Amino acid sequence: MKNILCFSHLRWNFVYQRPQHLLTRFAKENNVYYFEEPKPGLSDFYEIDLQDGVSIIQTFLSDDAENRNQRLEKIVHKVLEDQNIKTYSCWYYTPMALEYTSTLKPKIIIYDSMDELSAFRFAPPQLLSLEDELFQKADLVFTGGHTLYQAKKHRHHNIYPFPSSIDKHHFKAARYNTVDADDQKHIPNPRFGFFGVIDERFDIELLREVSAKRPDWQFVIIGPVVKINEEDLPRAENIHYLGSKKYSELPNYISHWDIAMVMFAINESTEFISPTKTPEYLAAGLPVISTPIKDVIKPYGENNLVYIADNAETFIVYAEEELQKDSKKEWLKKVDEFLADESWDNTFAKMNKLINEVIKTNGIYV
């Protein structure tokens, strides 16, 4: 595609997840420009930060709220002019970006619908109507999981599910790591761990109940707290909030956990999620207890790779069962066989093939 303009609701350096895994791979063959949502500034301008081959476009707008989208649109066109970008494709993670990109003339439009953003807390009311518009404009649509695909497949003629994948080499290193992280080494075992964004999707009450019923179990929580009040999080001597960590640091932490948790509440914001952490935990060789998230039940729960617990009592039963096991050898073999063909490299290759089919079918010169 040569030049890809990506418009996202996520900061590049917030949490290393789907956009980073995919776009760094596309950047090996294309010029990728990742436009972040604007920050407040003294004037309207942009800066470029090159990371992993991707040009991160940090935009800034002055406090003047008038004509926000028009001013942001000017910045986008200024980037195209300054970088001498004549032909390009547009890759959207958020339909909200249509408010300031409607005058662009991309050769191809791709919508990677990684989550049901309209179900998230503080979602803008115009998001659904803008998504309808994006479905009409897009040449190709990906979804972040099978449940989300089932919900949206009727809205586009060229839509494909691509659930969360893994960087197996990165997380498999946790199986062999012997060095514990400095801010974790004082925590006794058994350790139950979670890494990810701590927001309205996180099951606060399950953590509160299980930690209270098993004060001898330690709960390590890694990740930023957003959109919820930190004061609402359960506090106890056996709950340890370690804050955000770099993606490169995660194997050092999880290598010293006994059980990993996919601890999501069952609500409208989690109905369509496909947690990336599930295969990452498994690749690290960690037993996993998950709440009944649809895209975790199928396929991981159905294949007996992950415990599915719908309440604190079930969680405790499964945890006690796992902690009493003498060997994980047979389970690990099953995990590795299941994950054998799963990787972000394979996901990238499949996506790239579909994009090239659109280019070929439509006779597009990019």
N, C-alpha and C positions, 0 to 999 in steps of 0.2 A: 504493500500500500504506500510505500515511500514516506509519506507524512501522515501521521495519525494525531489528531487533536482529541484528547480525552477530557471530558468534563465530569467532575466528580464532587460528591458531597463530603468526601473523606479527605482529611489531610494526609499527605503522603507519609509523614513521619508519625502518624497517630498510632496505628497498630499495623504490623506487616501482615497483610491478608490477601484476598483474591486479586484486587487490582495490581498490587505489587508483583505477585507471582506471575501474572499473565503479561503485564506490560513490559517487565524487564526482559521477558522472552521475545516479545514482539520488537523490542528495541534493538535486538541483535540484527534484525533485517530491515528495520524502518527507523525513521526519525519520529520519536514519540514525544509529544508535548502534553504534559499533564496539568490541566488548569484547576487550581484549588479555588474554593469559594473565597471571596474577598475578605481582607482584614481591614480594620480602620487604619487610616494613614493621614498624614498632613496634607496630602494631595492625591490625585488619581495617577497611579503609576504601576509598574510591574517589575519584578526581579526574576531572574532565572537561576535555578540551582540544579546543576547536573548531578544526578545520583543514579548509579547502576545503569548508565546509558540513557536514562530518561530525563528529559528537561522538565523540571518542576517549575511551573509558572505560578509564582506567588503574586496575587493581585491585591492592590490597596486602593481604597476609596476614602475620600475625606468624609467628615461627619455629615455633610450636607446630604439629606435623605432624598432630595428631589432627583428625578430622572436616573435613579440608580441603575436600572437595567440598560438604559441608553449609554450611560457612561462606561459601564462594564463592557458593553458591546464595542465601544471605541478602543478599549484596551486590547480586546481580542484581535481586532483588525490591525492594531498597532504592532502586535506580536507577529502577525502574518507579514506585515510590511517589513519590519526590522529583520526578520529571519528569512526573507525572500521566499516565502512559501506560496507557491502558485496553485498547485493542485494538492488535495488532501482528502482524507476520510475523517469522519467524526465518530467518536466512540463515547457513548453516554452511560454514565452510572446513575445519573439523576435526571428525571424529566424537567426539573426546575430550571436546568440550564437552557432550555428552549426560550426562556424569557429574554436572554441576551445573545442568542446565537441564531435567531431566525433569518438573519440576512446572509448567513454563510451559505456557500454553494459547494458542499462536499460531493465527491464522486460516489461515496458509499456512506451510509449511516448504519451504525451498529448500536444496538441497545443491549447491554449486559445487565439484565435485571437480577441482581444478586440477592435482593431482599424485597419484601413487600413494604416499601418505605411508607406508604400511606397508613400502615398500622402502627408506626413508631410514634412515640410520644413527641408532641410539638410538631407533627407533620403539617406543612402548609395546606390550607384548604383547597388551593388550586392544583395540588399535585396530581390528583386523579384525572382531571381534565387535560392537563399537560401530558400525562402518560398516554391518554387516548390519542393525542396529537402525535406523540412520538411513535406509537405503534403504526400510525398511518404513514409516517415518513420513513421509517426504518426499512432497510433492505434485508436485515438479518437480526434476529433476536435470540439471545441466550438467556437461560434462567439459572439461578444458583442452586437449584435442586429439583427433584422430581415432583414434589408436592406443589411447588410454585409453578412448575410447567403445566400440571394438570389444571391449575386455576386460570392460566393465561393462554393456553394453547389455542383456544378458539378466537383469539384476538389478532393472530398474525398467521400468514400463510407459510412463513419460513422461520420457524421457532424450534429451538432444540434445548433439552435439559443438559446442563453441565454441573453436576454436584461438586462440592468442595473436594479438592484433591490434596496431595501431600508432596512434600520434599522429603522423600524417604531417607536419603543419605544424611540430611540434617538431623532428623529426629531419631534415626536409628543409632546415632552416636550416643544417645542417652543410655543405651543398653550396656555400654562399655565404660562410661565415665565414672571415675572414682572420686573426683574432687567435688565437694559440696560447696554451695555458694556461701559467702561470708555471712550474709544476713539471714541464712536459713540453718546453718550448721548447729545452732544452739537449740533448735526445735526437736523435741523427742519424737520417736516413732510410736505407733504407726502414724504416717502422714497421709492425709487426703488432700489432693491438690486441684486447683482450678486456675487456668489462665485465660484471659479474654477481657472484653469490655464489661464492666460492671454497671449495668443500666437497668431499665424497666423490665428487661428480659430475665435478669438474674433472680433466682428463687431465694429471696431473703429469708422467708419463713422456714423453708426446708433446712437451710443452714442453721438457723437459730434453734430449731427443734432437735436436729440430730446432734449438734454440738453440746446441747444441754443434757441430752440423754446419755451421751458417751463422753464425759469430760476427760477421759484418758486418751481419746483420739485427738489428733492435732489437725487443724484445717488451715492450709496455706492458700491464700487468695492473691493472685498476681494479676494486675491490670489497672487501667485508669477507671475512676468513678465519674460517670457523666449522666446528666439528666435526672439524677436522683439525689436526694439529700444524704450526705455521708453519715449524718446523725441517725438515719433510719437503719443503717447496717447493724447487724447483731455484734455485740462486743462481749468477749469472754477471754479467759486466760488461754484457752485452746484454739482461738481464732487469730490468725496472723495475716494482716494485710501488708503485703510487701511492696505495693505500688507497681508502677509500670516497669517493664524490663525490655531490653532490646531483643529482637528476634533471635539474634546469635547467642543470647544468654540462656534461652529457654531450656535447651537440653541439660545444662548444668543443674537447673532446679528440678526438673521432672525426673531426672535419673535417681533422685533420692526420695521420691514419693513411693508410697506403697500402693495407692489406688488413686486414679484420676477421676474427676467428676465433670459431667456435662450437666451442670446445675442450673437449668433454665425453668422458669415458671411456665405454666401452661396458660397462655393468654393470647390475645389477638396479635401481639407483636412477635410471638414465637410460632404461630401456626404454620408458616411457610419456610422457616429457617432450615438450613442444612449446615450444621456447625462444622467448620473446618477442623476444629480441635479434636473431633472424634477420630478420624484416621491418623491424626498427628500423635495422639496419645497411644494408639495401637501400634504405630510404627516404632514408638519408643519402647514398646514391650510392656506397657502399663495396663493392668486390668482397669476397666471403665464401668462406672455406674452412672447411668443417665436417667433423667426424667423422661416421660413418654413423648418425646419429640418425634413427629411422624417420620422425618427423614433419618432418624437414628434407629427407630424401631425397624424400619425397612430401609436398608438391608441388614444392619449390624445386629439388632436384637433378634431378628428372625433366623440369623445364622449362628446364634449363640456366641457371638464375639463380644457382646456388651450386655451388662445387666440393665434391665429396665425397671426402675423403681418409681411408683406413683405416690408414695408417701414415706414418712420418716421410718415407720416400722419396717417396711419392705427394704428400704435403703440399708438399715442396720442388719437385717437378716442376710442380705447379699454380701455386705461388707464382712460380717463375721465368717461367712462361708468362705470368702476369698482369702481372708487372713489366715485361715486354718490350713490352707492348701500347702502341700510340701513341694509341688513342682508345677511349673507353668509350661513345660516343654511341649506337650501335645497341643495346648491352646496356642502357643506361639507359632507352632508349625502351621496351624489352621489360619492364624492371622496373616502370616507371610504369604500363604497361598492365595488368600482372598485379596490381598493388596498387591499381588505380583504385577498386575497391569495398570495399577493406579499411580499416576504421577502428574505433576503440573506440566512436565514435558509432553506427555501424551495428550493432555487436555489442550495445550497450546497447538499441537500438531493437528488435532481434529478441528479446532476452531479455525485455524489457518486454512485448512483444506476447504471448509465451508465458505470462507471469505473468498478464496480464489475461484470457487465455483460461481459465486455471484459475479465476480469480475469477468469471468469467461462468458457466462450466460448473457450478461448485459452488454458485452463488448466494451467494457469500461477501460479507459486509459488512465492509470493513476501514477 
